[in-house]
C-alpha cells in the first residue's frame, strides 16, 4: 500500500492539492489500528477453532465445562469481530478524505496555476462586429433558451433545426474517430447506484453537483465515465491483448451548484447536455502513454473542426479527487476573448479500480488494480466555439469541411430570419 510505503509522497500530493496533510497521519494510525484488530480477531478465531476440536474429542464428563468455555470464547470472537469491523470502517472513512496522489510534474496550486503546454491555430479575427453563439444560434433557429427556461427552468434549452442536426453531426464525427482508434461504442445508463458513483470519486467534495433521486437511491450521471467505470466493477480483466477502450454516448446532468451568475447566457454552462466520453482500462505502467494518446485524439478532432486552442496541465488543487493528472483543452471563444474548456482528460491511475475492485492478473498469478483513464471526444459545448469561430458577417456560419459529410454536404448554415 502506497500510504505505508511512501507516506511522504502522499503528504506532498495533499499539500500540492491544498488538502489536509494531517489526514495522512490519521490514515496511518487508522491503518495500524485496523491491522492490529484484524490480527487479534484472527488469533481468537483460530483459538476458537482449535478449542472446538478439543471439545469434540473430550470425554462426556468434561464436555459440559468445556462447552461453557467455548461459549465464552465465542463471545470474545464476536466482540473482536465488531472491533475489527469498526476499525475497518474508520480507516475507510479517513482514506476517503485523501485524494489520488498526483503524478510528478503536476503544477501545485489552484485553478489559476495551470501550465500551458502548447497552443494551436491563430486567434480568429473579424472585419465585422462578432456575434456571440446565442445570437448566432437564434438567427439560425438553432438554439431556443427562452422555451427551455419555460419548460424546465434556468440553464435549460432546446436545440432545434440545424442546431439539433449540428450536435448529432458532431457526435457522429467523434464516434467515427473513436471507432478508428479501436474504441467500442457504448450507450450507457445515466442513472447509477451510490456505490458506483462513490467508487468513481464523485461523491466527495463535489457531491452537490450531482442530481440524486432519493426515492430510488440513484444518481444522475454528469458523464458516462461513471457508468463505464462501473461496467467492469468486481471483475478481473484480461489485458494481454492491450487496453479495453470504450466510447460512451450519453446525456449528462449537472446541478452547476455554486456557479451563481457564471455563464448564464447561452449553452456554455447548462444542466443537461450530450457527450461522447472515451474510457480506457489499461495496465498501470502504460497509463501515462494512454493519457497522451487520448489527448492526441481530442486534438485531431479540434484541428479538423478548425478551432484554435491551448492544452493545459491542470494544477493539483483544481483536480477532482480521482485524477492524478488532468489535461484540459480550451478552445478560443471570440466574443469572450478567452479560452474556454472543451475537453478534460484524466489519468485516474488505480484510484477508481481499487474502489470498484477492478483487477488484472499479473505474471505471478496474483491480481492487482488496473488503471483507468477518461476523456471527452465531443460535447454540446463545442457548438459554442464552432458557431463563433466560423461565423460570417451576415450571421451565417461556414461548416468545417470535416463536418460537412455528417450534415449531408451542407457548407454554410444560413439564418432563417
matplotlib code that plots the C-alpha trace (Angstrom):
import matplotlib.pyplot as plt

x = [0.0, 1.4, 0.2, 2.5, 5.3, 5.7, 3.6, 5.7, 4.7, 1.1, 1.6, 3.3, 0.4, -2.1, -0.1, 0.0, -3.7, -4.3, -5.9, -5.3, -1.8, -2.7, -5.2, -2.2, -1.1, -4.7, -5.0, -1.7, -2.9, -6.3, -4.5, -2.4, -5.5, -7.2, -4.4, -4.0, -7.7, -7.8, -4.8, -6.4, -9.7, -8.0, -5.9, -9.0, -10.9, -8.0, -8.1, -11.9, -11.4, -8.7, -10.8, -13.8, -11.7, -10.8, -14.4, -15.4, -12.7, -13.3, -14.8, -18.5, -17.8, -15.6, -17.7, -20.1, -17.3, -15.6, -18.8, -19.1, -15.5, -16.3, -19.3, -17.1, -14.6, -17.3, -18.4, -14.8, -14.5, -17.8, -16.7, -13.3, -15.1, -17.1, -13.9, -12.3, -15.3, -15.4, -11.6, -12.1, -14.9, -12.8, -9.9, -12.1, -13.7, -10.3, -9.0, -12.0, -10.6, -7.3, -7.3, -5.4, -1.7, -0.7, 1.8, 5.3, 5.3, 1.7, 1.7, 0.9, -1.8, -5.3, -7.4, -5.1, -1.9, -2.2, 0.7, 0.2, 1.8, 1.0, -1.3, -2.6, -4.0, -4.3, -6.8, -9.7, -10.3, -13.2, -13.7, -17.2, -18.6, -18.7, -21.9, -21.9, -23.0, -26.5, -27.2, -25.9, -28.0, -31.1, -30.5, -30.1, -33.1, -30.7, -31.0, -34.0, -33.2, -36.5, -38.6, -36.0, -36.4, -40.3, -40.3, -37.5, -36.1, -32.8, -29.9, -32.1, -32.5, -33.8, -31.5, -33.8, -33.5, -29.8, -28.8, -30.1, -28.5, -25.2, -24.9, -25.8, -23.3, -20.6, -21.3, -21.2, -18.0, -16.5, -17.9, -16.1, -12.8, -13.3, -14.1, -10.9, -9.0, -10.4, -12.9, -16.1, -19.1, -21.5, -24.8, -24.7, -27.2, -27.5, -28.8, -26.3, -26.2, -24.5, -21.6, -20.7, -20.9, -18.8, -16.3, -15.5, -14.8, -17.8, -19.5, -16.7, -16.4, -18.3, -21.3, -23.5, -23.1, -25.0, -28.7, -30.0, -33.3, -33.9, -36.9, -34.8, -31.4, -30.0, -27.8, -28.0, -24.5, -22.7, -20.6, -20.7, -17.3, -19.3, -21.2, -18.2, -16.1, -18.8, -19.1, -16.3, -16.6, -15.8, -14.1, -10.7, -9.9, -7.7, -5.5, -3.0, -4.2, -4.0, -6.2, -10.0, -11.3, -14.9, -16.6, -19.8, -22.5, -24.9, -26.9, -25.3, -26.7, -25.1, -26.6, -24.0, -24.2, -22.3, -21.9, -24.2, -24.2, -21.4, -22.1, -25.9, -26.1, -26.3, -25.2, -21.7, -22.8, -26.1, -27.8, -28.2, -26.0, -24.8, -21.3, -19.1, -16.6, -13.6, -12.8, -9.9, -8.8, -5.1, -2.1, -0.8, 2.6, 1.0, -1.4, 0.7, 1.2, -2.5, -3.2, -1.2, -3.0, -6.4, -5.2, -3.9, -7.4, -9.0, -6.6, -7.2, -10.9, -10.4, -8.0, -10.4, -13.1, -10.7, -10.7, -7.9, -7.0, -4.5, -3.6, -3.1, -1.7, -4.3, -3.0, -3.3, -5.8, -8.1, -8.1, -11.0, -10.2, -9.8, -7.4, -3.7, -3.2, -5.6, -5.1, -7.7, -8.1, -9.6, -10.8, -10.8, -14.2, -14.0, -16.7, -15.4, -11.8, -10.7, -10.0, -12.8, -12.6, -13.9, -12.3, -10.9, -8.7, -7.8, -5.4, -7.0, -4.2, -5.5, -7.7, -11.1, -10.2, -9.2, -12.5, -14.5, -12.4, -11.3, -8.2, -5.9, -3.8, -0.1, 2.7, 2.9, -0.8, -1.8, -4.2, -3.6, -5.7, -5.9, -5.5, -8.5, -8.5, -11.2, -11.5, -14.1, -14.3, -17.3, -19.9, -22.6, -20.4, -18.3, -21.1, -20.2, -16.7, -17.8, -20.5, -18.4, -15.2, -16.7, -19.3, -19.7, -20.8, -24.4, -24.9, -24.3, -21.7, -19.2, -19.4, -15.9, -15.0, -14.6, -18.1, -19.9, -20.3, -22.3, -24.6, -25.4, -22.7, -24.0, -21.3, -23.0, -25.6, -27.9, -30.0, -33.7, -34.5]
y = [0.0, 3.4, 5.0, 2.8, 2.5, 6.2, 8.4, 11.5, 11.2, 11.2, 14.2, 16.1, 15.4, 16.6, 19.8, 20.5, 20.0, 22.3, 19.3, 18.2, 16.8, 15.7, 13.2, 11.1, 10.6, 9.9, 7.3, 5.7, 5.5, 4.1, 1.5, 0.4, 0.0, -1.8, -4.3, -4.9, -5.5, -7.9, -9.8, -10.1, -11.3, -13.9, -15.2, -15.5, -17.3, -19.7, -20.4, -20.9, -23.4, -25.3, -25.4, -26.7, -29.8, -30.2, -30.1, -32.6, -35.1, -34.6, -37.4, -36.8, -36.0, -33.0, -31.6, -29.5, -27.4, -27.2, -26.1, -23.2, -22.1, -22.4, -20.1, -17.5, -17.8, -17.4, -14.2, -12.9, -13.7, -11.9, -8.8, -8.8, -9.0, -5.9, -4.1, -5.1, -4.0, -0.7, -0.2, -1.1, 1.5, 4.2, 3.5, 3.6, 6.9, 8.6, 7.2, 8.7, 12.1, 11.5, 12.2, 10.2, 11.1, 13.4, 12.4, 14.1, 17.3, 18.3, 22.0, 22.9, 25.4, 26.2, 26.9, 29.8, 27.8, 25.6, 25.2, 25.9, 23.0, 24.3, 26.3, 25.6, 27.8, 31.6, 33.6, 34.3, 37.9, 39.5, 42.7, 43.0, 43.0, 39.4, 37.9, 35.5, 31.9, 32.5, 35.4, 33.3, 30.3, 32.4, 33.7, 30.2, 29.0, 26.6, 27.4, 28.4, 29.3, 31.0, 28.0, 25.8, 28.0, 27.9, 24.1, 23.3, 26.4, 28.3, 26.7, 24.5, 25.0, 23.5, 22.7, 22.8, 22.5, 22.9, 23.1, 19.6, 18.4, 20.1, 18.3, 14.9, 15.5, 16.4, 13.3, 11.1, 12.6, 11.9, 8.4, 7.7, 9.0, 6.7, 3.7, 4.3, 4.3, 0.9, 2.1, 0.1, 2.3, 2.2, 3.9, 3.9, 4.2, 7.7, 6.5, 4.6, 3.2, 5.0, 2.5, 3.1, 6.9, 6.8, 4.3, 6.7, 9.5, 11.8, 11.7, 13.7, 17.5, 17.9, 15.8, 18.9, 18.9, 15.7, 15.1, 12.5, 10.6, 9.7, 7.5, 5.2, 6.0, 6.5, 9.3, 11.0, 11.0, 14.1, 11.9, 8.4, 7.9, 6.8, 4.0, 2.9, 2.7, 0.6, -1.6, -3.9, -3.4, -6.6, -8.2, -9.5, -8.2, -9.8, -7.0, -9.3, -8.0, -4.4, -1.9, -2.1, 1.1, 2.3, 5.4, 6.2, 8.3, 9.7, 12.6, 14.2, 16.1, 18.7, 20.9, 23.6, 24.3, 27.3, 28.6, 31.6, 34.1, 32.5, 31.8, 32.3, 33.3, 30.5, 26.9, 27.1, 26.1, 24.1, 21.4, 18.9, 18.1, 15.3, 13.9, 11.2, 10.1, 7.9, 5.5, 3.1, 0.3, -0.2, -1.7, 0.8, 1.1, 2.1, 4.7, 7.8, 6.8, 6.1, 9.6, 11.2, 9.1, 10.4, 14.0, 13.4, 12.1, 15.2, 17.5, 15.7, 16.4, 20.1, 20.6, 19.0, 21.5, 24.4, 25.6, 27.4, 26.0, 25.5, 22.4, 22.9, 20.7, 21.4, 22.4, 19.9, 22.0, 22.0, 18.3, 16.1, 13.5, 10.7, 12.3, 12.0, 14.3, 16.1, 17.8, 20.2, 21.5, 25.0, 26.5, 30.2, 31.8, 35.1, 37.1, 36.2, 37.0, 33.9, 30.2, 28.0, 24.4, 21.9, 18.7, 17.2, 14.1, 12.4, 9.7, 8.2, 5.6, 2.8, 5.0, 4.1, 0.5, 0.0, 1.4, -0.6, -3.8, -4.0, -6.0, -7.9, -10.9, -10.3, -12.7, -14.2, -15.1, -12.6, -9.8, -6.1, -3.0, -1.8, 1.9, 3.9, 7.0, 9.1, 12.0, 14.0, 13.5, 15.7, 17.6, 20.1, 23.0, 22.5, 24.2, 27.5, 27.5, 26.3, 28.9, 31.8, 30.8, 30.2, 33.0, 35.4, 39.0, 38.1, 35.8, 32.6, 30.1, 28.2, 24.4, 23.0, 20.7, 17.6, 18.1, 18.5, 14.8, 14.5, 17.3, 15.9, 18.0, 21.3, 24.0, 27.0, 27.4, 30.2, 32.5, 31.8, 35.4]
z = [0.0, -1.1, 2.1, 4.2, 1.7, 0.9, 3.2, 2.4, -1.3, -0.3, 2.0, -0.8, -3.0, -0.4, 0.1, -3.6, -3.8, -0.8, 1.0, 4.6, 5.2, 8.7, 7.1, 6.0, 9.6, 10.6, 7.9, 9.0, 12.6, 11.5, 9.3, 12.3, 14.4, 11.6, 11.1, 14.9, 15.4, 12.4, 13.8, 17.2, 15.7, 13.6, 16.5, 18.6, 15.8, 15.4, 19.1, 18.9, 16.0, 17.9, 21.1, 19.1, 18.2, 21.9, 22.9, 20.2, 21.3, 25.1, 27.3, 28.1, 31.7, 30.7, 27.9, 30.0, 31.4, 28.0, 26.3, 28.7, 27.9, 24.2, 24.6, 26.4, 23.6, 21.0, 22.7, 22.7, 19.0, 18.3, 20.2, 18.4, 15.1, 15.9, 16.9, 13.6, 11.6, 13.3, 12.8, 9.1, 8.8, 10.5, 8.1, 5.1, 6.2, 6.7, 3.4, 1.6, 2.5, 0.8, -3.0, -5.6, -5.3, -8.1, -10.8, -10.6, -12.6, -12.0, -11.1, -7.4, -6.6, -7.6, -10.7, -11.9, -11.5, -14.6, -17.0, -20.7, -22.7, -26.2, -28.3, -31.8, -34.5, -34.9, -32.8, -35.2, -36.1, -37.9, -40.0, -38.6, -35.0, -34.0, -32.6, -29.7, -30.1, -28.7, -31.1, -34.0, -32.8, -32.6, -36.2, -37.4, -35.5, -33.8, -30.1, -28.0, -24.5, -23.7, -24.2, -22.5, -19.4, -19.8, -19.8, -17.4, -15.8, -16.0, -17.8, -19.9, -23.7, -26.9, -29.8, -32.9, -36.6, -37.7, -34.0, -33.4, -36.6, -35.7, -32.4, -33.9, -36.7, -34.2, -32.1, -35.1, -36.3, -32.8, -32.9, -36.2, -34.7, -31.7, -33.9, -36.0, -32.7, -31.6, -29.1, -28.6, -28.8, -25.8, -25.0, -21.2, -18.3, -16.9, -13.5, -11.3, -7.8, -5.0, -4.8, -8.4, -8.1, -4.9, -6.4, -9.2, -6.7, -7.4, -4.0, -2.3, -2.2, -5.5, -4.5, -4.6, -8.3, -8.7, -9.1, -6.6, -6.7, -3.0, -3.7, -5.8, -4.3, -7.7, -9.1, -12.5, -14.0, -15.2, -17.5, -18.9, -17.2, -14.1, -15.9, -17.9, -14.7, -13.1, -16.1, -15.0, -11.3, -9.2, -12.3, -13.3, -16.7, -19.4, -20.8, -22.5, -25.9, -24.9, -23.2, -23.1, -24.7, -24.7, -26.1, -24.1, -25.7, -23.1, -21.9, -18.9, -16.0, -13.6, -11.0, -11.5, -7.8, -6.8, -10.3, -9.4, -12.2, -14.2, -17.9, -17.6, -21.3, -23.9, -23.6, -22.1, -18.6, -18.6, -16.6, -19.4, -22.4, -24.6, -24.6, -26.2, -23.5, -24.0, -21.2, -21.0, -18.8, -19.1, -17.3, -14.7, -16.3, -19.6, -18.2, -18.9, -22.6, -22.9, -21.4, -24.2, -26.8, -25.6, -25.8, -29.4, -30.4, -29.0, -30.7, -34.0, -33.6, -32.7, -35.6, -38.0, -36.9, -37.5, -33.8, -32.1, -28.7, -26.0, -24.0, -20.2, -17.4, -14.7, -11.3, -8.4, -6.5, -9.5, -9.9, -8.9, -6.1, -8.6, -11.1, -10.7, -13.7, -16.0, -19.3, -20.5, -24.0, -24.2, -27.4, -28.2, -27.9, -29.8, -28.1, -24.6, -25.7, -23.8, -24.0, -22.6, -21.7, -24.3, -23.2, -20.0, -20.0, -16.7, -15.7, -12.6, -12.2, -9.9, -7.7, -9.2, -9.8, -6.2, -5.0, -7.6, -7.3, -11.0, -11.4, -13.8, -13.3, -13.0, -14.3, -10.8, -10.9, -8.3, -9.0, -8.9, -9.7, -13.3, -14.3, -15.7, -17.9, -19.3, -21.8, -23.8, -27.5, -28.2, -26.2, -26.7, -25.6, -28.7, -30.7, -28.9, -30.4, -33.8, -34.3, -33.1, -34.9, -38.3, -38.3, -41.2, -41.4, -42.5, -39.5, -41.5, -40.4, -42.5, -41.8, -41.2, -44.1, -41.9, -40.5, -43.9, -44.6, -41.4, -42.5, -45.9, -47.6, -46.2, -46.5, -44.9, -42.1, -43.2, -41.0, -41.1, -40.0]

ax = plt.figure().add_subplot(projection="3d")
ax.plot(x, y, z, "-o")
ax.set_aspect("equal")
plt.show()
